[in-house]
Amino acid sequence: MNRVGFIVSSVFVLLALLSSTLFVVDQRQFGVVYALGQIREVITEPGLHFKLPPPFQNVSYLEKRLLTLESTDTGAVLTAEKQPVVIDWYVRWRIIDPTQYIRSVGRDEATGANRLSGVVRNAFNQEINRRTVKELLSTQRESLMAAVKAEVLEQVKVTTNPWGIDVLDVRIVRVDYTEAITESVYRRMEAERKRVANELRSTGAAESEKIRADADRQREVILANAYREAQKVKGEGDAEAARVYAESFGRDPQFAQFYRSLDAYKASFNKRSDVMVLDPSSEFFKAMRGASGSGGTTPPAR
């Protein structure tokens, strides 16, 4: 029984020892084998590889893929005009020599990114200090990025202690004024827009008053013309009515007098509550006396 347990334990120990000597390198990584803290081998090809068990040999990995470094500094940079601006940028870089990278920078990508960020930031500061805001935004934007890239490459590759990396691209994402200047610019823009709006409102109000005055004038002219035409038509009607009355009454004066008396009675006795005190022998009741047979002139036959 003890023999079987010994065999099983030995097998497990051998398997654990064997697994510690095997490691897999991914196609997206570099495999770096260390022997007692020193670089023993750099494996660039993917697959299954062998090494001595710890602590004799250990393995670590570095990224072979393209890495992106983005700016995190929000401090202002002065242009040639002493105008403070804030820029956002990013850098594309990769590790090309793992041995040199480990000796010059460190054993992980984060250390290289931190050091590279400082180099890129200093290069941008120097180049922005030489240019105006207009050149930074439009005319020399591409040349500025090319100059920064060349300066960064000189720092990481041409020096006596190269980093073992390559910088493929440097780009500016955003260029903006500081918050204080931005607020001032926005206030000036707002004031300008308000001035234009007030000017448009004043012009519109003046045009409205002009249109309203012209409409009122046309209205008065139209009403005056209409009143004149109405009076003209009324005068013509009255003249025609007077002519017809005169012609009719001229044929029978007695009937005309009787008709006028009836109109006078209608106008006098318009309401039942009207009370009049008159002398019955007056001329006002002449037609009525004739109608009642009490004497006087009888009304003419129609």
ZITAHU-V17415 format. One record per residue. OMEGA is omega as a letter, one per 40 degrees, with the letter a starting at -180 (NA if undefined). Layout:
omega = <OMEGA:OMEGA>
//
This chain:
omega = <i:a:i:i:i:i:a:i:i:i:i:i:i:i:i:i:i:a:i:i:a:i:a:i:i:a:i:a:i:i:a:a:i:i:a:i:i:i:a:a:i:a:a:a:i:i:a:a:a:i:i:a:i:e:a:i:i:a:i:a:i:a:i:a:i:a:i:i:a:a:i:a:a:i:a:i:a:i:i:i:a:i:i:i:i:a:i:a:i:a:i:a:i:i:a:i:a:a:i:i:a:a:a:a:a:a:i:a:a:i:i:i:i:i:i:i:i:i:a:a:i:i:i:i:a:a:i:i:a:a:i:i:i:i:a:a:a:a:a:a:a:i:i:i:i:i:i:i:a:a:i:i:i:a:a:a:a:a:i:i:a:a:a:i:i:i:a:a:i:a:i:i:a:i:a:i:i:a:a:i:i:i:i:i:i:i:i:i:i:i:i:i:i:i:i:i:i:i:i:i:i:i:i:i:i:i:i:i:i:i:a:i:i:i:i:i:i:i:a:i:a:i:i:i:i:i:i:i:i:i:i:i:i:i:i:i:i:i:i:i:i:i:a:i:a:i:a:a:i:i:a:a:a:i:i:i:i:a:i:i:i:i:i:i:i:a:a:a:a:a:i:a:a:i:i:i:a:i:a:a:a:i:a:a:a:a:a:i:i:a:a:i:a:i:i:a:i:a:a:i:i:NA>
//
